[in-house]
Amino acid sequence: MINLNALLRRRVEYYEYPWAIEGHLLSAQSQLRSLFQANDVGFIFSKSMPRSGHRFLTECLTHYFGPELHYCGFYRPGCCQRIPCAQPHEGGKTNRYFLQKSHDFGFRDSARLNGKYLIQYRSPIPRLQSNYDLAVARGTVAESKEAFETFAERETAYFINFYRKWVAAVRLNALAVAYEDLIGEQARTLAAVVSFIQGDSSIDQAALAHALEQAPVGADGGAGKLRDPMQHAYCDPVLFAQLEDRIAKECGRDRIRFHFLVEKCRRKLQR
């Protein structure tokens, strides 16, 4: 694995881009591997913001496709840590599809591999709140207003860079899925993802019904209802409005659900 930033002693945070030369070298490295990847399986490269429904969608797809889908969590122990994965048929499986997870921390993943890209994102403030709560539970960040504000700034930078790289860019081999659509319209969204993976519009209605039954919204351990961003220990509408304004200017407003944009808050006050 090439890591020019480490060689040059430049620390790059998860929300930052690497030096351009490292990015080009890593992309070339992945593209070279892609030339020799297995051709008897469809590669689905999942690029998801943390806390945007990746695990839930993967569960739905696993129930729909059954043994035809093999999944790689990438961050788990024992993984080859390569994209594309070196073992798309782990254990001699004859799966038709291979789904590989990545949050693209540091934005080193190539967008030019042989396969399809399944992109997942979420409304920025509820996502950073959920990710902060998880980090606190794991003991990787302090539980304080100051720590939350620092975390929120970093998560906003990550959101902007991820969105611009993976969601805003138009690619024929990519499908972007918003968390809000997955939760609010699970059946329609899951059917769209299945069609994208298969490359046609045919849907096995029995398999779809089975997936919806086995992985319903709101089930224990699954994705729940949409988060109310006002219901958080460190809710700060002024800070959130500033962060959303920054995101709106950098990413646009068409495909992102905002809650605290200045004009939106102003309209509420005028009612």
NUDOLO-609392 format. One line per field, with one value per residue: residue number from 1; residue in one letter; z negated, x, y of N, C-alpha, C in turn. Coordinates in Angstrom, 3 decimals. Layout:
residues N
zalum	[NUM,...]
midren	[A,...]
n_z	[Z,...]
n_x	[X,...]
n_y	[Y,...]
ca_z	[Z,...]
ca_x	[X,...]
ca_y	[Y,...]
c_z	[Z,...]
c_x	[X,...]
c_y	[Y,...]
END
This chain:
residues 271
zalum	[1,2,3,4,5,6,7,8,9,10,11,12,13,14,15,16,17,18,19,20,21,22,23,24,25,26,27,28,29,30,31,32,33,34,35,36,37,38,39,40,41,42,43,44,45,46,47,48,49,50,51,52,53,54,55,56,57,58,59,60,61,62,63,64,65,66,67,68,69,70,71,72,73,74,75,76,77,78,79,80,81,82,83,84,85,86,87,88,89,90,91,92,93,94,95,96,97,98,99,100,101,102,103,104,105,106,107,108,109,110,111,112,113,114,115,116,117,118,119,120,121,122,123,124,125,126,127,128,129,130,131,132,133,134,135,136,137,138,139,140,141,142,143,144,145,146,147,148,149,150,151,152,153,154,155,156,157,158,159,160,161,162,163,164,165,166,167,168,169,170,171,172,173,174,175,176,177,178,179,180,181,182,183,184,185,186,187,188,189,190,191,192,193,194,195,196,197,198,199,200,201,202,203,204,205,206,207,208,209,210,211,212,213,214,215,216,217,218,219,220,221,222,223,224,225,226,227,228,229,230,231,232,233,234,235,236,237,238,239,240,241,242,243,244,245,246,247,248,249,250,251,252,253,254,255,256,257,258,259,260,261,262,263,264,265,266,267,268,269,270,271]
midren	[M,I,N,L,N,A,L,L,R,R,R,V,E,Y,Y,E,Y,P,W,A,I,E,G,H,L,L,S,A,Q,S,Q,L,R,S,L,F,Q,A,N,D,V,G,F,I,F,S,K,S,M,P,R,S,G,H,R,F,L,T,E,C,L,T,H,Y,F,G,P,E,L,H,Y,C,G,F,Y,R,P,G,C,C,Q,R,I,P,C,A,Q,P,H,E,G,G,K,T,N,R,Y,F,L,Q,K,S,H,D,F,G,F,R,D,S,A,R,L,N,G,K,Y,L,I,Q,Y,R,S,P,I,P,R,L,Q,S,N,Y,D,L,A,V,A,R,G,T,V,A,E,S,K,E,A,F,E,T,F,A,E,R,E,T,A,Y,F,I,N,F,Y,R,K,W,V,A,A,V,R,L,N,A,L,A,V,A,Y,E,D,L,I,G,E,Q,A,R,T,L,A,A,V,V,S,F,I,Q,G,D,S,S,I,D,Q,A,A,L,A,H,A,L,E,Q,A,P,V,G,A,D,G,G,A,G,K,L,R,D,P,M,Q,H,A,Y,C,D,P,V,L,F,A,Q,L,E,D,R,I,A,K,E,C,G,R,D,R,I,R,F,H,F,L,V,E,K,C,R,R,K,L,Q,R]
n_z	[0.000,0.964,-0.755,-0.701,-2.164,-4.796,-4.429,-3.860,-6.195,-6.657,-8.217,-7.475,-7.942,-8.372,-7.028,-5.072,-1.858,-0.335,0.547,3.900,5.604,4.244,4.308,7.070,7.496,5.865,7.061,9.569,8.765,7.764,10.099,11.647,10.225,10.687,13.305,13.186,11.675,10.608,13.187,13.131,11.431,10.269,9.331,6.690,5.508,2.505,1.319,-1.403,-3.637,-7.098,-9.290,-7.548,-6.808,-5.705,-6.815,-7.296,-4.701,-3.496,-4.938,-4.053,-1.311,-1.524,-2.468,-0.267,2.006,1.021,1.100,3.477,3.164,1.901,-0.852,-1.877,-4.691,-4.917,-6.979,-8.939,-10.995,-9.401,-6.806,-3.432,-2.893,-0.453,2.464,5.605,3.761,2.965,2.633,3.764,3.868,1.341,-0.476,1.555,2.649,4.949,5.656,7.429,7.180,5.620,2.824,1.574,-1.183,-1.982,-3.590,-2.490,-3.856,-4.053,-1.347,0.767,2.441,5.632,8.407,10.741,11.210,12.352,12.274,10.306,8.509,5.406,3.678,0.529,-1.500,-3.897,-5.568,-6.765,-9.549,-11.335,-10.709,-11.612,-14.301,-15.028,-14.447,-16.233,-18.701,-18.521,-18.508,-21.058,-22.589,-21.950,-23.106,-21.806,-21.569,-23.484,-25.825,-25.630,-25.205,-23.846,-22.641,-20.992,-19.207,-17.875,-16.690,-15.043,-13.186,-11.830,-10.779,-9.051,-7.138,-6.125,-5.075,-2.991,-1.272,-0.683,0.499,2.767,4.181,4.548,4.718,6.093,8.528,11.765,12.779,14.918,13.951,11.311,8.337,6.215,2.935,0.667,-2.858,-3.995,-2.027,-2.002,-4.533,-4.611,-2.278,-1.934,-0.424,2.283,2.615,2.075,4.170,6.335,5.881,6.130,8.844,9.987,9.258,10.535,13.155,14.651,14.811,13.588,10.834,8.179,6.652,4.491,3.181,2.558,0.803,-1.227,-2.090,-3.063,-5.146,-6.812,-7.403,-8.567,-8.766,-11.758,-13.329,-16.012,-16.356,-13.738,-11.178,-12.354,-12.942,-11.355,-12.603,-14.912,-14.706,-16.628,-19.017,-20.797,-22.949,-22.642,-21.068,-18.870,-17.277,-15.964,-15.381,-13.824,-11.676,-10.512,-9.694,-7.880,-5.983,-4.948,-3.769,-1.882,-0.161,0.866,1.892,3.009,3.020,3.880,3.482,0.819,-2.487,-4.472,-7.710,-9.186,-7.708,-7.193,-5.976,-6.142,-8.898,-9.427,-8.127,-9.696,-12.083,-11.327,-11.054]
n_x	[0.838,0.662,1.765,2.349,2.022,2.606,5.262,6.333,5.838,3.479,0.565,-2.629,-5.947,-9.045,-11.001,-9.805,-8.244,-5.641,-2.212,-1.916,-0.228,-0.013,-2.669,-3.016,-1.188,-2.242,-4.729,-3.943,-2.735,-4.942,-6.476,-4.811,-4.887,-7.548,-7.614,-6.996,-8.922,-11.440,-13.532,-15.919,-17.819,-19.955,-18.750,-19.529,-18.938,-19.200,-19.617,-19.888,-21.085,-20.345,-22.910,-25.065,-26.819,-25.643,-25.151,-27.760,-28.913,-27.260,-28.019,-30.660,-30.196,-28.790,-30.764,-32.416,-30.881,-29.630,-27.419,-26.312,-25.050,-22.050,-20.364,-18.044,-16.676,-14.461,-13.180,-12.867,-11.053,-8.607,-9.246,-8.167,-7.613,-7.653,-8.729,-9.842,-11.191,-9.254,-10.450,-13.171,-14.745,-14.962,-14.177,-14.811,-17.251,-19.997,-21.025,-22.852,-22.625,-20.571,-20.137,-18.444,-17.398,-16.667,-15.723,-14.228,-12.228,-10.009,-10.072,-8.948,-9.800,-10.333,-12.293,-12.595,-12.818,-13.427,-16.616,-19.596,-20.791,-22.126,-23.550,-23.933,-25.509,-26.417,-28.653,-26.912,-26.694,-28.237,-26.723,-24.073,-24.609,-25.461,-23.130,-21.369,-22.500,-22.064,-19.257,-18.739,-19.843,-18.064,-15.818,-13.966,-14.038,-14.412,-17.064,-18.513,-19.492,-17.590,-16.004,-17.923,-18.479,-16.019,-15.889,-18.144,-17.344,-15.293,-16.701,-18.370,-16.580,-15.763,-18.225,-18.683,-16.454,-16.786,-19.349,-18.962,-17.134,-18.342,-21.205,-22.110,-20.760,-21.454,-22.013,-22.323,-22.203,-22.981,-24.984,-26.689,-27.856,-30.032,-30.213,-32.629,-34.479,-34.208,-35.181,-37.694,-38.998,-38.714,-39.285,-39.505,-36.972,-35.200,-35.893,-35.018,-32.251,-31.689,-32.376,-30.407,-28.048,-28.444,-28.690,-30.956,-34.560,-36.066,-37.706,-37.754,-40.543,-41.303,-38.863,-38.285,-40.378,-39.708,-37.242,-38.065,-39.654,-37.855,-35.987,-37.145,-37.844,-37.033,-36.756,-35.257,-31.880,-31.752,-32.193,-33.749,-36.488,-36.524,-34.136,-34.723,-33.148,-33.223,-33.451,-31.078,-28.250,-26.377,-27.532,-27.468,-28.807,-27.819,-25.105,-25.564,-26.987,-25.000,-23.196,-24.780,-25.271,-22.711,-22.354,-24.435,-23.551,-21.233,-22.057,-24.574,-28.233,-30.178,-30.264,-30.003,-31.171,-31.981,-32.097,-31.651,-31.045,-30.443,-32.476,-34.609,-34.997,-35.619,-38.063,-39.666,-39.717,-41.163,-43.723]
n_y	[-1.189,2.108,4.932,7.877,10.176,9.438,8.794,11.272,12.485,13.887,14.405,13.243,13.800,11.935,13.306,14.762,15.324,13.340,14.152,15.254,13.732,11.311,10.497,10.064,7.980,5.926,5.561,4.629,2.269,0.792,0.631,-0.937,-3.369,-3.872,-4.693,-7.326,-8.519,-10.901,-12.172,-13.437,-12.554,-9.957,-6.900,-4.767,-1.745,-0.329,2.855,4.694,7.202,7.151,5.974,6.165,4.227,1.942,-0.650,-1.520,-1.494,-3.384,-5.649,-5.901,-6.449,-8.838,-10.567,-10.487,-11.405,-13.674,-16.500,-15.630,-13.262,-12.000,-10.539,-8.027,-6.584,-4.952,-3.314,-5.139,-7.532,-9.614,-9.045,-8.506,-5.912,-4.613,-2.903,-3.452,-6.277,-9.176,-11.596,-12.328,-14.547,-15.937,-18.864,-20.638,-19.969,-19.516,-17.081,-14.549,-11.833,-9.353,-7.439,-4.711,-2.896,0.549,3.540,5.428,6.939,9.603,9.785,8.173,6.186,4.702,5.859,4.580,1.837,-1.574,-2.253,-1.595,1.295,1.818,4.278,5.858,8.288,10.880,13.166,15.970,17.000,15.226,12.943,13.498,13.810,11.231,9.807,10.969,10.205,7.461,7.408,8.409,6.343,4.347,5.306,6.920,9.620,12.604,13.374,16.153,19.604,21.137,19.145,18.010,20.128,20.414,17.910,18.095,20.043,18.692,16.517,17.856,18.818,16.351,15.441,17.300,16.838,14.109,14.109,15.734,14.223,11.663,11.772,14.094,13.936,12.795,9.558,6.793,4.248,4.285,4.554,6.670,6.690,8.062,8.189,8.957,8.284,5.503,4.824,6.086,5.212,2.329,-0.099,0.772,1.976,-0.154,-1.886,-0.343,-0.362,-3.095,-3.492,-1.881,-3.246,-5.730,-4.941,-4.785,-4.346,-6.270,-7.664,-9.886,-10.525,-12.097,-12.509,-9.879,-9.242,-11.010,-9.940,-7.440,-8.261,-9.606,-7.649,-5.141,-1.598,0.007,-2.245,-4.172,-3.466,-2.727,-0.173,2.783,5.090,8.344,10.626,13.270,16.214,18.198,16.969,16.396,16.102,18.143,20.080,22.784,25.178,27.490,26.931,24.641,25.731,27.298,25.311,23.876,25.877,26.190,23.682,23.728,25.745,24.591,22.122,22.320,22.225,20.492,17.658,17.108,16.819,19.450,21.063,23.353,25.618,29.097,30.710,28.990,28.703,31.353,31.666,30.031,31.476,33.659,32.800]
ca_z	[0.000,1.048,-1.738,-0.541,-3.246,-5.939,-4.063,-3.937,-7.549,-6.632,-8.724,-6.754,-8.697,-7.586,-6.274,-4.135,-0.702,-0.381,1.553,5.237,6.181,3.620,4.837,8.420,7.394,5.312,8.079,10.575,8.136,7.738,11.469,12.090,9.622,11.300,14.582,12.915,10.765,11.123,14.170,13.013,10.365,10.420,8.205,6.262,4.559,1.662,0.731,-2.260,-4.821,-8.316,-9.835,-6.468,-6.485,-4.959,-7.406,-7.098,-3.295,-3.259,-5.497,-3.120,-0.095,-1.865,-2.515,1.088,2.917,0.421,1.404,4.706,2.784,0.872,-1.389,-2.550,-5.549,-4.706,-8.199,-9.895,-11.046,-8.424,-5.450,-2.656,-2.857,0.924,3.308,5.380,2.840,3.592,2.381,3.973,3.723,0.128,-0.827,2.720,2.976,6.363,5.681,8.658,6.856,4.492,2.297,0.732,-1.932,-2.248,-3.887,-1.768,-4.743,-3.400,0.078,1.589,3.274,7.051,8.972,12.111,11.191,13.129,11.403,10.046,7.261,4.642,2.807,-0.499,-2.255,-4.836,-6.004,-7.492,-11.002,-11.980,-10.521,-12.499,-15.662,-15.202,-14.446,-17.495,-19.759,-18.391,-18.931,-22.520,-23.106,-21.747,-23.879,-20.934,-21.627,-24.785,-25.874,-26.084,-24.152,-23.055,-21.815,-19.964,-18.199,-17.073,-15.901,-14.029,-12.146,-11.046,-10.035,-7.963,-6.092,-5.507,-4.270,-1.772,-0.383,-0.232,1.400,4.035,4.909,4.856,4.982,7.102,9.813,12.531,13.320,15.408,13.186,9.887,7.829,4.911,2.127,-0.542,-4.032,-4.198,-1.083,-2.445,-5.700,-4.308,-1.177,-1.909,0.666,3.564,2.660,2.184,5.534,7.218,5.671,6.723,10.301,10.313,9.127,11.554,14.493,15.333,13.950,13.059,9.380,7.615,5.649,3.295,2.494,2.019,-0.374,-2.266,-2.603,-3.844,-6.368,-7.657,-7.788,-8.531,-9.401,-13.150,-14.067,-16.930,-15.696,-12.384,-11.062,-12.974,-12.335,-11.102,-13.825,-15.056,-15.103,-17.786,-20.212,-21.034,-24.148,-22.296,-19.965,-18.758,-15.980,-15.306,-14.817,-12.764,-10.521,-9.893,-9.029,-6.720,-4.975,-4.307,-2.912,-0.761,0.774,1.482,2.491,3.567,2.121,4.538,3.077,-0.596,-3.383,-5.463,-8.820,-9.907,-6.839,-7.753,-5.477,-6.636,-10.279,-9.407,-7.752,-10.846,-13.063,-10.810,-11.051]
ca_x	[0.000,1.419,1.369,3.335,1.856,3.374,6.673,6.719,5.486,2.339,-0.621,-3.856,-7.101,-10.007,-11.869,-8.977,-7.693,-4.192,-1.502,-2.363,0.605,-0.391,-3.969,-2.837,-0.502,-3.168,-5.734,-3.305,-2.539,-6.235,-6.875,-3.992,-5.487,-8.850,-7.416,-6.820,-9.944,-12.254,-14.517,-17.122,-18.638,-20.182,-18.219,-20.287,-18.110,-20.050,-18.973,-20.940,-20.771,-20.747,-24.239,-25.985,-27.657,-24.955,-25.380,-29.162,-29.116,-26.575,-28.879,-31.777,-29.700,-28.435,-32.014,-32.975,-30.075,-29.186,-26.030,-25.805,-24.316,-21.019,-20.101,-16.764,-16.767,-13.217,-12.518,-12.818,-9.780,-8.460,-9.514,-6.949,-7.440,-7.444,-9.872,-10.818,-10.830,-8.581,-11.212,-14.608,-15.422,-14.417,-14.651,-15.280,-18.629,-20.280,-21.879,-22.874,-22.313,-19.667,-20.319,-17.301,-17.646,-15.615,-16.134,-13.260,-11.543,-8.812,-10.409,-7.933,-10.410,-10.461,-13.644,-12.481,-12.630,-14.376,-17.724,-20.589,-20.601,-23.336,-23.193,-24.931,-25.273,-27.499,-28.776,-25.656,-26.739,-28.556,-25.638,-22.949,-25.064,-25.429,-21.737,-20.786,-23.006,-21.357,-17.869,-18.764,-20.089,-16.844,-14.747,-12.960,-14.169,-14.913,-18.471,-18.593,-19.926,-16.418,-15.641,-18.960,-18.313,-14.851,-16.307,-19.081,-16.578,-14.595,-17.697,-18.856,-15.548,-15.856,-19.451,-18.485,-15.511,-17.407,-20.456,-18.452,-16.439,-19.129,-22.626,-22.316,-20.204,-22.369,-21.387,-23.317,-22.104,-23.144,-26.312,-26.623,-29.045,-30.142,-30.718,-34.024,-35.272,-34.161,-36.045,-39.050,-39.577,-37.815,-39.568,-39.135,-35.529,-34.541,-36.126,-34.136,-30.889,-31.633,-32.337,-29.093,-27.051,-28.696,-28.571,-32.252,-35.661,-36.822,-37.667,-38.382,-41.430,-41.267,-37.600,-38.405,-41.244,-38.926,-36.250,-38.769,-40.139,-36.718,-35.242,-38.048,-37.413,-37.431,-36.535,-34.117,-30.592,-31.816,-32.359,-34.988,-37.146,-35.635,-33.741,-35.047,-31.870,-33.397,-33.398,-29.703,-27.690,-25.614,-28.221,-27.114,-29.349,-26.963,-23.985,-26.061,-27.313,-23.721,-22.653,-25.617,-25.021,-21.442,-22.590,-25.278,-22.729,-20.246,-22.643,-25.900,-29.354,-31.188,-30.343,-29.656,-32.211,-31.473,-33.008,-31.321,-30.614,-30.834,-33.763,-35.631,-35.253,-36.258,-39.464,-40.372,-39.897,-42.123,-45.073]
ca_y	[0.000,3.351,5.943,8.938,11.143,8.940,8.889,12.687,12.933,14.806,13.745,13.548,13.341,11.161,14.201,15.515,14.635,13.154,14.928,14.858,12.679,10.040,10.123,9.520,6.695,4.947,5.292,3.778,0.966,0.117,0.333,-2.065,-4.554,-4.083,-5.392,-8.756,-9.005,-12.000,-11.732,-14.259,-11.991,-8.528,-6.139,-3.598,-1.002,0.506,4.036,5.233,7.985,6.437,6.241,6.504,3.080,0.889,-1.981,-1.866,-1.821,-4.650,-6.692,-6.060,-7.096,-10.217,-11.328,-10.578,-12.212,-14.927,-16.888,-15.001,-12.053,-12.131,-9.210,-7.774,-5.414,-4.218,-2.850,-6.234,-8.273,-10.681,-8.578,-8.267,-4.455,-4.193,-2.571,-4.513,-7.351,-10.314,-12.814,-12.111,-15.850,-16.528,-20.192,-21.380,-19.624,-19.263,-15.902,-13.755,-10.442,-9.132,-6.091,-4.349,-1.672,1.532,4.918,6.256,7.882,10.127,9.944,7.529,5.150,5.022,5.889,4.069,0.389,-2.369,-2.619,-0.562,2.022,2.062,5.401,6.166,9.518,11.187,14.560,16.189,17.183,13.947,11.976,13.783,13.526,9.781,9.360,11.427,9.337,6.186,7.626,8.514,4.996,3.567,5.915,7.522,11.068,13.040,13.756,17.543,20.524,21.508,17.989,17.862,21.172,20.048,16.744,18.558,20.730,17.672,15.747,18.707,18.779,15.020,15.405,18.080,16.159,12.860,14.421,16.245,13.154,10.473,11.989,15.132,13.513,11.949,8.356,5.848,3.003,4.597,4.883,7.332,6.404,8.872,7.466,9.311,7.492,4.114,4.680,6.538,4.435,1.174,-1.034,1.391,2.185,-1.462,-2.368,0.420,-0.849,-4.434,-3.309,-1.340,-4.319,-6.752,-4.374,-4.828,-3.901,-7.410,-7.793,-11.072,-9.963,-12.948,-12.213,-8.527,-9.326,-11.696,-9.000,-6.427,-8.908,-9.969,-6.449,-3.984,-0.361,0.104,-3.485,-4.148,-3.607,-2.219,1.273,3.222,6.231,9.465,11.338,14.678,16.828,19.068,16.132,15.955,16.742,19.337,20.755,24.196,25.591,28.485,26.179,23.766,26.569,27.669,24.129,23.577,26.910,25.850,22.525,24.147,26.509,23.715,20.918,22.537,21.939,19.677,16.248,17.008,17.307,20.389,21.343,24.583,26.700,30.384,31.179,28.091,29.105,32.672,31.481,29.466,32.524,34.623,32.218]
c_z	[0.000,0.007,-1.734,-1.650,-4.478,-5.663,-4.220,-5.275,-7.544,-7.083,-7.938,-7.540,-7.763,-6.693,-5.221,-2.942,-0.887,0.588,2.929,5.798,5.561,4.144,6.212,8.369,6.870,6.324,9.155,10.038,8.137,9.144,12.031,11.517,10.309,12.624,14.396,11.955,11.434,12.072,14.127,11.879,10.602,9.179,7.944,5.190,3.784,1.057,-0.095,-3.350,-6.045,-8.804,-8.771,-5.991,-5.745,-5.519,-7.167,-5.647,-2.951,-3.776,-4.569,-1.867,-0.348,-1.917,-1.122,1.949,2.335,0.781,2.684,4.405,1.683,0.464,-2.085,-3.352,-5.524,-5.999,-9.252,-9.870,-10.023,-6.999,-4.734,-2.544,-1.459,1.596,4.744,4.441,3.610,3.451,2.552,3.863,2.491,-0.152,0.336,3.102,4.470,6.507,6.991,8.411,5.627,4.072,1.314,0.130,-1.979,-2.569,-3.195,-2.665,-4.090,-1.899,1.012,2.554,4.719,7.492,10.376,12.166,12.031,12.202,11.262,8.676,6.628,3.550,1.794,-1.286,-3.076,-5.143,-6.986,-9.011,-11.723,-11.841,-11.485,-13.957,-15.957,-15.287,-15.724,-18.649,-19.725,-18.868,-20.452,-23.139,-22.994,-22.509,-23.059,-20.895,-22.979,-24.691,-26.494,-24.911,-23.249,-22.117,-20.694,-18.861,-17.296,-16.153,-14.754,-12.884,-11.237,-10.191,-8.873,-6.811,-5.366,-4.597,-2.939,-0.795,0.157,0.804,2.760,4.854,5.403,5.244,6.123,8.481,10.513,13.131,13.746,14.603,11.691,9.567,6.437,4.178,0.867,-1.668,-4.218,-3.244,-1.511,-3.608,-5.368,-3.236,-0.948,-0.702,2.012,3.691,2.814,3.588,6.525,7.090,6.300,8.245,10.752,10.279,10.251,12.969,15.300,14.322,13.341,11.546,8.977,6.444,4.361,2.486,1.866,0.752,-1.538,-2.903,-3.489,-5.165,-7.344,-8.156,-7.704,-9.190,-10.840,-13.959,-14.985,-16.166,-14.275,-12.361,-11.639,-12.245,-12.149,-12.393,-13.787,-15.543,-16.272,-19.094,-20.387,-22.195,-23.831,-21.081,-20.007,-17.379,-15.243,-14.646,-13.647,-11.505,-9.781,-9.116,-7.777,-5.613,-4.224,-3.338,-1.690,0.287,1.529,2.313,3.195,2.593,2.656,3.925,1.598,-1.438,-4.460,-6.525,-9.404,-9.008,-7.311,-7.285,-5.951,-8.074,-10.343,-9.069,-8.917,-11.887,-12.638,-10.843,-12.319]
c_x	[0.881,0.890,2.413,3.226,2.648,4.861,7.175,6.334,4.430,1.113,-1.842,-5.020,-8.094,-10.877,-11.107,-8.568,-6.189,-3.518,-1.856,-1.548,0.281,-1.736,-3.862,-2.184,-1.433,-4.247,-5.172,-3.100,-3.844,-6.699,-6.078,-4.543,-6.801,-8.749,-7.354,-7.874,-10.791,-13.326,-15.805,-18.031,-18.781,-19.727,-19.100,-19.459,-19.012,-19.220,-20.038,-20.372,-21.140,-22.114,-25.233,-26.779,-26.982,-25.264,-26.810,-29.432,-28.448,-27.401,-30.057,-31.349,-29.331,-29.682,-32.619,-32.191,-29.663,-27.742,-25.469,-24.981,-23.312,-20.588,-18.752,-16.892,-15.542,-12.490,-12.380,-11.461,-9.762,-8.739,-8.192,-6.633,-7.103,-8.767,-9.379,-10.281,-10.218,-9.370,-12.713,-15.430,-14.887,-15.038,-15.224,-16.719,-18.789,-21.219,-21.758,-22.411,-21.419,-19.759,-19.202,-17.504,-16.421,-16.252,-15.213,-12.657,-10.232,-8.954,-9.322,-8.516,-10.565,-11.921,-13.661,-12.269,-13.691,-15.478,-18.691,-20.340,-21.964,-23.001,-24.315,-24.526,-26.505,-27.519,-27.654,-25.737,-27.159,-27.431,-24.494,-23.341,-24.991,-24.001,-21.022,-21.222,-22.308,-19.918,-17.773,-18.935,-18.844,-15.654,-13.662,-13.036,-14.772,-16.383,-18.572,-19.020,-18.755,-16.006,-16.652,-18.768,-17.116,-15.190,-17.218,-18.370,-15.880,-15.572,-18.273,-17.859,-15.585,-17.082,-19.245,-17.576,-16.084,-18.486,-19.945,-17.774,-17.398,-20.573,-22.831,-21.831,-21.156,-21.597,-22.475,-23.319,-22.248,-24.598,-26.146,-27.941,-29.014,-30.743,-32.210,-34.942,-35.324,-35.115,-37.497,-39.752,-38.725,-38.039,-39.123,-37.630,-34.783,-34.714,-35.216,-32.696,-30.715,-31.542,-30.984,-28.029,-27.211,-28.477,-29.838,-33.339,-36.468,-36.623,-38.394,-39.243,-41.440,-40.000,-37.642,-39.261,-40.514,-37.920,-36.916,-39.273,-38.993,-35.946,-36.146,-37.428,-37.917,-37.237,-35.327,-32.820,-30.584,-31.932,-33.705,-35.613,-36.138,-35.385,-34.214,-33.783,-31.984,-33.267,-31.994,-29.122,-26.979,-26.221,-27.906,-27.580,-28.484,-25.772,-24.442,-26.420,-26.045,-23.129,-23.464,-25.430,-23.732,-21.614,-23.412,-24.476,-21.756,-20.875,-23.973,-26.978,-30.319,-31.361,-30.028,-30.809,-31.592,-32.540,-32.817,-30.834,-31.203,-32.215,-34.898,-36.010,-35.974,-37.731,-40.285,-40.664,-40.968,-43.558,-45.845]
c_y	[1.250,4.330,7.041,9.969,10.725,9.075,10.324,13.320,14.030,14.046,14.200,12.961,12.648,12.031,15.007,14.653,14.426,14.112,14.378,13.702,11.327,9.561,9.494,8.134,5.604,4.573,4.370,2.368,0.164,-0.261,-0.842,-3.369,-4.910,-4.828,-6.900,-9.305,-10.080,-11.472,-12.561,-13.786,-10.490,-7.785,-4.912,-2.900,-0.033,1.629,4.747,6.122,7.137,6.910,6.680,5.289,1.952,-0.499,-2.444,-2.260,-3.145,-5.823,-6.968,-6.828,-8.556,-11.089,-11.481,-11.562,-13.563,-15.236,-16.282,-13.753,-12.385,-10.728,-9.146,-6.489,-4.527,-3.858,-3.960,-6.930,-9.407,-10.275,-8.301,-6.779,-3.951,-3.877,-2.525,-5.606,-8.516,-11.605,-12.594,-13.389,-16.560,-17.895,-20.974,-21.086,-19.331,-18.061,-15.136,-12.326,-10.371,-7.676,-5.779,-2.965,-0.764,2.870,5.920,7.336,8.326,10.236,9.424,6.496,5.623,4.975,5.296,2.562,-0.309,-2.869,-1.466,0.059,2.311,3.082,5.646,7.412,9.848,12.680,14.880,16.290,15.897,12.923,12.245,13.554,12.032,9.262,9.792,10.526,7.978,6.310,7.748,7.133,4.120,4.132,6.563,9.046,11.434,13.440,15.146,18.412,20.895,20.367,17.798,18.890,20.889,18.890,17.179,19.267,19.725,16.863,16.551,18.735,17.439,14.943,16.109,17.349,14.858,13.151,14.867,15.152,12.081,10.744,12.979,14.717,12.539,10.774,7.376,4.559,3.240,4.913,5.473,7.132,7.263,8.039,7.722,8.546,6.026,3.880,5.022,5.745,3.188,0.270,-0.471,1.543,0.875,-2.034,-1.646,-0.057,-2.227,-4.337,-2.791,-2.426,-5.348,-6.229,-4.482,-4.489,-5.034,-7.526,-9.066,-10.599,-10.785,-12.665,-10.825,-8.531,-9.991,-10.736,-7.944,-6.998,-9.176,-8.746,-5.222,-2.760,-0.337,-1.148,-3.351,-4.380,-3.077,-0.707,1.679,4.375,7.361,10.241,12.791,15.383,17.797,18.289,15.560,16.756,18.050,20.042,22.252,24.680,26.602,27.798,25.322,24.551,26.981,26.496,23.798,24.618,26.620,24.684,22.905,24.908,25.607,22.592,21.157,22.084,20.904,18.291,16.034,17.548,18.183,20.662,22.744,25.713,28.029,30.815,30.278,28.444,30.449,32.544,30.934,30.548,33.520,34.089,32.594]
END
